[in-house]
Protein backbone atom coordinates (compact mmCIF):
# COMPACT_ATOMS: atom_id res chain seq x y z
CA UNK A 1 0.00 0.00 0.00
CA UNK A 2 2.79 2.38 0.87
CA UNK A 3 4.41 1.79 -2.54
CA UNK A 4 1.15 2.57 -4.31
CA UNK A 5 0.72 5.83 -2.41
CA UNK A 6 4.34 6.79 -3.15
CA UNK A 7 3.81 6.00 -6.84
CA UNK A 8 0.65 8.08 -6.93
CA UNK A 9 2.44 11.05 -5.35
CA UNK A 10 5.40 10.72 -7.74
CA UNK A 11 3.18 10.64 -10.80
CA UNK A 12 1.02 13.51 -9.62
CA UNK A 13 4.12 15.64 -9.10
CA UNK A 14 5.53 14.62 -12.48
CA UNK A 15 2.46 16.01 -14.25
CA UNK A 16 1.94 19.15 -12.20
CA UNK A 17 3.89 21.45 -14.53
CA UNK A 18 2.34 20.04 -17.72
CA UNK A 19 -1.22 20.09 -16.42
CA UNK A 20 -1.02 23.53 -14.86
CA UNK A 21 -0.94 25.15 -18.31
CA UNK A 22 -3.94 23.14 -19.49
CA UNK A 23 -5.95 23.96 -16.36
CA UNK A 24 -6.82 20.35 -15.63
CA UNK A 25 -4.58 17.56 -14.39
CA UNK A 26 -4.35 14.61 -16.75
CA UNK A 27 -6.14 11.51 -15.50
CA UNK A 28 -3.97 8.98 -13.67
CA UNK A 29 -4.94 5.32 -13.42
CA UNK A 30 -3.29 3.48 -10.53
CA UNK A 31 -3.06 -0.27 -10.05
CA UNK A 32 -1.52 -0.29 -6.56
CA UNK A 33 1.92 -1.86 -6.30
CA UNK A 34 1.91 -2.82 -9.99
CA UNK A 35 1.74 0.14 -12.36
CA UNK A 36 0.19 3.52 -13.08
CA UNK A 37 -0.49 5.34 -16.31
CA UNK A 38 -1.72 8.68 -17.51
CA UNK A 39 -3.47 9.80 -20.66
CA UNK A 40 -3.70 13.20 -22.32
CA UNK A 41 -6.87 15.24 -22.39
CA UNK A 42 -7.56 16.16 -26.03
CA UNK A 43 -8.76 19.72 -26.67
CA UNK A 44 -12.56 19.82 -26.60
CA UNK A 45 -12.84 16.65 -24.51
CA UNK A 46 -13.50 15.85 -20.85
CA UNK A 47 -13.26 12.65 -18.82
CA UNK A 48 -14.92 10.89 -15.89
CA UNK A 49 -13.90 8.09 -13.56
CA UNK A 50 -17.43 7.99 -12.10
CA UNK A 51 -19.13 7.41 -15.45
CA UNK A 52 -16.48 4.78 -16.27
CA UNK A 53 -17.56 2.69 -13.28
CA UNK A 54 -21.04 2.36 -14.83
CA UNK A 55 -19.47 0.45 -17.73
CA UNK A 56 -16.80 -1.49 -15.86
CA UNK A 57 -13.92 0.34 -17.54
CA UNK A 58 -11.10 2.46 -16.09
CA UNK A 59 -11.88 5.80 -17.68
CA UNK A 60 -14.25 7.39 -20.20
CA UNK A 61 -13.77 10.48 -22.36
CA UNK A 62 -16.51 12.49 -24.07
CA UNK A 63 -16.91 15.81 -25.83
CA UNK A 64 -16.97 18.96 -23.67
CA UNK A 65 -20.47 19.86 -22.52
CA UNK A 66 -21.73 16.30 -22.94
CA UNK A 67 -21.66 13.07 -20.95
CA UNK A 68 -20.57 9.61 -21.96
CA UNK A 69 -24.24 8.88 -22.73
CA UNK A 70 -24.95 12.02 -24.78
CA UNK A 71 -21.69 12.60 -26.69
CA UNK A 72 -21.62 11.76 -30.42
CA UNK A 73 -18.11 10.38 -29.96
CA UNK A 74 -16.63 8.74 -26.89
CA UNK A 75 -13.43 7.03 -25.82
CA UNK A 76 -12.91 4.51 -23.06
CA UNK A 77 -9.90 2.83 -21.49
CA UNK A 78 -9.48 -0.61 -19.96
CA UNK A 79 -6.83 -3.27 -19.45
CA UNK A 80 -7.09 -6.57 -21.28
CA UNK A 81 -4.24 -8.26 -19.43
CA UNK A 82 -2.73 -7.56 -16.03
CA UNK A 83 0.58 -9.15 -14.95
CA UNK A 84 2.88 -11.11 -17.22
CA UNK A 85 1.60 -9.56 -20.45
CA UNK A 86 4.76 -9.56 -22.56
CA UNK A 87 3.99 -11.29 -25.85
CA UNK A 88 0.21 -11.17 -25.29
CA UNK A 89 -0.57 -8.31 -27.68
CA UNK A 90 -1.30 -10.41 -30.78
CA UNK A 91 -3.62 -12.74 -28.86
CA UNK A 92 -5.42 -9.87 -27.12
CA UNK A 93 -6.05 -8.13 -30.47
CA UNK A 94 -7.29 -11.41 -31.96
CA UNK A 95 -9.64 -12.04 -29.02
CA UNK A 96 -11.14 -8.54 -29.15
CA UNK A 97 -11.71 -8.71 -32.92
CA UNK A 98 -13.16 -12.22 -32.66
CA UNK A 99 -15.65 -10.99 -30.04
CA UNK A 100 -16.54 -7.99 -32.22
CA UNK A 101 -17.19 -10.25 -35.23
CA UNK A 102 -19.27 -12.63 -33.10
CA UNK A 103 -21.53 -9.71 -32.11
CA UNK A 104 -21.62 -8.33 -35.66
CA UNK A 105 -20.35 -10.55 -38.50
CA UNK A 106 -20.69 -7.72 -41.06
CA UNK A 107 -18.10 -5.35 -39.59
CA UNK A 108 -14.96 -4.69 -41.57
CA UNK A 109 -11.61 -4.40 -39.86
CA UNK A 110 -8.56 -2.57 -41.18
CA UNK A 111 -5.25 -1.56 -39.67
CA UNK A 112 -4.72 2.05 -38.74
CA UNK A 113 -1.26 3.54 -38.58
CA UNK A 114 0.59 2.98 -35.32
CA UNK A 115 0.58 5.81 -32.78
CA UNK A 116 3.63 6.37 -30.59
CA UNK A 117 2.96 7.24 -26.96
CA UNK A 118 5.08 9.51 -24.79
CA UNK A 119 6.03 6.35 -22.88
CA UNK A 120 7.73 5.06 -26.04
CA UNK A 121 5.18 2.29 -26.58
CA UNK A 122 3.56 2.01 -29.98
CA UNK A 123 -0.21 1.59 -30.08
CA UNK A 124 -1.39 -0.92 -32.67
CA UNK A 125 -4.65 0.43 -34.12
CA UNK A 126 -7.57 -1.40 -35.72
CA UNK A 127 -10.48 0.43 -37.38
CA UNK A 128 -13.93 -1.18 -37.29
CA UNK A 129 -16.69 -0.04 -39.64
CA UNK A 130 -20.24 -1.19 -40.27
CA UNK A 131 -21.51 -2.20 -36.84
CA UNK A 132 -25.23 -2.86 -36.52
CA UNK A 133 -25.26 -0.65 -33.43
CA UNK A 134 -25.65 2.97 -34.66
CA UNK A 135 -23.77 4.19 -31.58
CA UNK A 136 -20.70 2.37 -32.92
CA UNK A 137 -20.83 3.36 -36.60
CA UNK A 138 -17.03 3.61 -36.66
CA UNK A 139 -14.45 2.65 -34.06
CA UNK A 140 -10.71 2.77 -33.56
CA UNK A 141 -9.17 0.30 -31.13
CA UNK A 142 -5.67 1.18 -29.90
CA UNK A 143 -3.73 -1.57 -28.11
CA UNK A 144 -0.61 -0.83 -26.00
CA UNK A 145 1.50 -3.69 -24.66
CA UNK A 146 3.59 -3.52 -21.50
CA UNK A 147 5.09 -6.27 -19.39
CA UNK A 148 2.53 -5.53 -16.67
CA UNK A 149 -0.57 -4.81 -18.79
CA UNK A 150 -2.15 -4.58 -22.22
CA UNK A 151 -4.08 -1.31 -22.33
CA UNK A 152 -6.95 -0.82 -24.77
CA UNK A 153 -8.23 2.64 -25.73
CA UNK A 154 -11.39 2.65 -27.86
CA UNK A 155 -12.72 5.59 -29.86
CA UNK A 156 -16.35 5.08 -30.90
CA UNK A 157 -18.52 7.45 -32.91
CA UNK A 158 -22.08 7.44 -34.12
CA UNK A 159 -21.26 10.29 -36.53
CA UNK A 160 -18.43 9.30 -38.93
CA UNK A 161 -18.58 12.78 -40.53
CA UNK A 162 -16.37 13.96 -37.64
CA UNK A 163 -13.99 11.00 -37.86
CA UNK A 164 -10.83 12.96 -38.65
CA UNK A 165 -11.12 15.28 -35.66
CA UNK A 166 -12.16 12.39 -33.40
CA UNK A 167 -9.20 10.32 -34.57
CA UNK A 168 -6.92 13.33 -34.01
CA UNK A 169 -8.26 13.45 -30.43
CA UNK A 170 -7.40 9.76 -29.97
CA UNK A 171 -3.91 10.40 -31.35
CA UNK A 172 -3.46 13.34 -28.96
CA UNK A 173 -4.65 11.30 -25.98
CA UNK A 174 -2.18 8.51 -26.83
CA UNK A 175 0.72 10.83 -27.68
CA UNK A 176 0.59 12.07 -24.08
CA UNK A 177 0.20 8.58 -22.57
CA UNK A 178 2.83 7.54 -20.03
CA UNK A 179 3.19 4.22 -18.22
CA UNK A 180 5.06 3.84 -14.92
CA UNK A 181 6.29 1.01 -12.73
CA UNK A 182 8.65 0.95 -9.77
CA UNK A 183 11.45 0.14 -12.23
CA UNK A 184 10.72 3.18 -14.43
CA UNK A 185 13.80 5.38 -14.82
CA UNK A 186 13.98 8.86 -13.32
CA UNK A 187 11.23 8.46 -10.73
CA UNK A 188 11.37 11.51 -8.49
CA UNK A 189 10.74 9.33 -5.42
CA UNK A 190 11.80 5.68 -5.59
CA UNK A 191 9.30 2.95 -4.70
CA UNK A 192 9.73 1.23 -1.35
C-alpha positions as CSV (number, residue, x, y, z in Angstrom):
1,X,0.0,0.0,0.0
2,X,2.8,2.4,0.9
3,X,4.4,1.8,-2.5
4,X,1.1,2.6,-4.3
5,X,0.7,5.8,-2.4
6,X,4.3,6.8,-3.2
7,X,3.8,6.0,-6.8
8,X,0.6,8.1,-6.9
9,X,2.4,11.1,-5.4
10,X,5.4,10.7,-7.7
11,X,3.2,10.6,-10.8
12,X,1.0,13.5,-9.6
13,X,4.1,15.6,-9.1
14,X,5.5,14.6,-12.5
15,X,2.5,16.0,-14.3
16,X,1.9,19.2,-12.2
17,X,3.9,21.5,-14.5
18,X,2.3,20.0,-17.7
19,X,-1.2,20.1,-16.4
20,X,-1.0,23.5,-14.9
21,X,-0.9,25.1,-18.3
22,X,-3.9,23.1,-19.5
23,X,-6.0,24.0,-16.4
24,X,-6.8,20.3,-15.6
25,X,-4.6,17.6,-14.4
26,X,-4.3,14.6,-16.8
27,X,-6.1,11.5,-15.5
28,X,-4.0,9.0,-13.7
29,X,-4.9,5.3,-13.4
30,X,-3.3,3.5,-10.5
31,X,-3.1,-0.3,-10.0
32,X,-1.5,-0.3,-6.6
33,X,1.9,-1.9,-6.3
34,X,1.9,-2.8,-10.0
35,X,1.7,0.1,-12.4
36,X,0.2,3.5,-13.1
37,X,-0.5,5.3,-16.3
38,X,-1.7,8.7,-17.5
39,X,-3.5,9.8,-20.7
40,X,-3.7,13.2,-22.3
41,X,-6.9,15.2,-22.4
42,X,-7.6,16.2,-26.0
43,X,-8.8,19.7,-26.7
44,X,-12.6,19.8,-26.6
45,X,-12.8,16.7,-24.5
46,X,-13.5,15.9,-20.9
47,X,-13.3,12.7,-18.8
48,X,-14.9,10.9,-15.9
49,X,-13.9,8.1,-13.6
50,X,-17.4,8.0,-12.1
51,X,-19.1,7.4,-15.4
52,X,-16.5,4.8,-16.3
53,X,-17.6,2.7,-13.3
54,X,-21.0,2.4,-14.8
55,X,-19.5,0.5,-17.7
56,X,-16.8,-1.5,-15.9
57,X,-13.9,0.3,-17.5
58,X,-11.1,2.5,-16.1
59,X,-11.9,5.8,-17.7
60,X,-14.2,7.4,-20.2
61,X,-13.8,10.5,-22.4
62,X,-16.5,12.5,-24.1
63,X,-16.9,15.8,-25.8
64,X,-17.0,19.0,-23.7
65,X,-20.5,19.9,-22.5
66,X,-21.7,16.3,-22.9
67,X,-21.7,13.1,-20.9
68,X,-20.6,9.6,-22.0
69,X,-24.2,8.9,-22.7
70,X,-24.9,12.0,-24.8
71,X,-21.7,12.6,-26.7
72,X,-21.6,11.8,-30.4
73,X,-18.1,10.4,-30.0
74,X,-16.6,8.7,-26.9
75,X,-13.4,7.0,-25.8
76,X,-12.9,4.5,-23.1
77,X,-9.9,2.8,-21.5
78,X,-9.5,-0.6,-20.0
79,X,-6.8,-3.3,-19.5
80,X,-7.1,-6.6,-21.3
81,X,-4.2,-8.3,-19.4
82,X,-2.7,-7.6,-16.0
83,X,0.6,-9.2,-15.0
84,X,2.9,-11.1,-17.2
85,X,1.6,-9.6,-20.4
86,X,4.8,-9.6,-22.6
87,X,4.0,-11.3,-25.8
88,X,0.2,-11.2,-25.3
89,X,-0.6,-8.3,-27.7
90,X,-1.3,-10.4,-30.8
91,X,-3.6,-12.7,-28.9
92,X,-5.4,-9.9,-27.1
93,X,-6.0,-8.1,-30.5
94,X,-7.3,-11.4,-32.0
95,X,-9.6,-12.0,-29.0
96,X,-11.1,-8.5,-29.1
97,X,-11.7,-8.7,-32.9
98,X,-13.2,-12.2,-32.7
99,X,-15.7,-11.0,-30.0
100,X,-16.5,-8.0,-32.2
101,X,-17.2,-10.2,-35.2
102,X,-19.3,-12.6,-33.1
103,X,-21.5,-9.7,-32.1
104,X,-21.6,-8.3,-35.7
105,X,-20.3,-10.5,-38.5
106,X,-20.7,-7.7,-41.1
107,X,-18.1,-5.3,-39.6
108,X,-15.0,-4.7,-41.6
109,X,-11.6,-4.4,-39.9
110,X,-8.6,-2.6,-41.2
111,X,-5.3,-1.6,-39.7
112,X,-4.7,2.0,-38.7
113,X,-1.3,3.5,-38.6
114,X,0.6,3.0,-35.3
115,X,0.6,5.8,-32.8
116,X,3.6,6.4,-30.6
117,X,3.0,7.2,-27.0
118,X,5.1,9.5,-24.8
119,X,6.0,6.4,-22.9
120,X,7.7,5.1,-26.0
121,X,5.2,2.3,-26.6
122,X,3.6,2.0,-30.0
123,X,-0.2,1.6,-30.1
124,X,-1.4,-0.9,-32.7
125,X,-4.6,0.4,-34.1
126,X,-7.6,-1.4,-35.7
127,X,-10.5,0.4,-37.4
128,X,-13.9,-1.2,-37.3
129,X,-16.7,0.0,-39.6
130,X,-20.2,-1.2,-40.3
131,X,-21.5,-2.2,-36.8
132,X,-25.2,-2.9,-36.5
133,X,-25.3,-0.7,-33.4
134,X,-25.6,3.0,-34.7
135,X,-23.8,4.2,-31.6
136,X,-20.7,2.4,-32.9
137,X,-20.8,3.4,-36.6
138,X,-17.0,3.6,-36.7
139,X,-14.5,2.6,-34.1
140,X,-10.7,2.8,-33.6
141,X,-9.2,0.3,-31.1
142,X,-5.7,1.2,-29.9
143,X,-3.7,-1.6,-28.1
144,X,-0.6,-0.8,-26.0
145,X,1.5,-3.7,-24.7
146,X,3.6,-3.5,-21.5
147,X,5.1,-6.3,-19.4
148,X,2.5,-5.5,-16.7
149,X,-0.6,-4.8,-18.8
150,X,-2.1,-4.6,-22.2
151,X,-4.1,-1.3,-22.3
152,X,-7.0,-0.8,-24.8
153,X,-8.2,2.6,-25.7
154,X,-11.4,2.7,-27.9
155,X,-12.7,5.6,-29.9
156,X,-16.3,5.1,-30.9
157,X,-18.5,7.4,-32.9
158,X,-22.1,7.4,-34.1
159,X,-21.3,10.3,-36.5
160,X,-18.4,9.3,-38.9
161,X,-18.6,12.8,-40.5
162,X,-16.4,14.0,-37.6
163,X,-14.0,11.0,-37.9
164,X,-10.8,13.0,-38.7
165,X,-11.1,15.3,-35.7
166,X,-12.2,12.4,-33.4
167,X,-9.2,10.3,-34.6
168,X,-6.9,13.3,-34.0
169,X,-8.3,13.5,-30.4
170,X,-7.4,9.8,-30.0
171,X,-3.9,10.4,-31.4
172,X,-3.5,13.3,-29.0
173,X,-4.6,11.3,-26.0
174,X,-2.2,8.5,-26.8
175,X,0.7,10.8,-27.7
176,X,0.6,12.1,-24.1
177,X,0.2,8.6,-22.6
178,X,2.8,7.5,-20.0
179,X,3.2,4.2,-18.2
180,X,5.1,3.8,-14.9
181,X,6.3,1.0,-12.7
182,X,8.6,0.9,-9.8
183,X,11.4,0.1,-12.2
184,X,10.7,3.2,-14.4
185,X,13.8,5.4,-14.8
186,X,14.0,8.9,-13.3
187,X,11.2,8.5,-10.7
188,X,11.4,11.5,-8.5
189,X,10.7,9.3,-5.4
190,X,11.8,5.7,-5.6
191,X,9.3,3.0,-4.7
192,X,9.7,1.2,-1.3
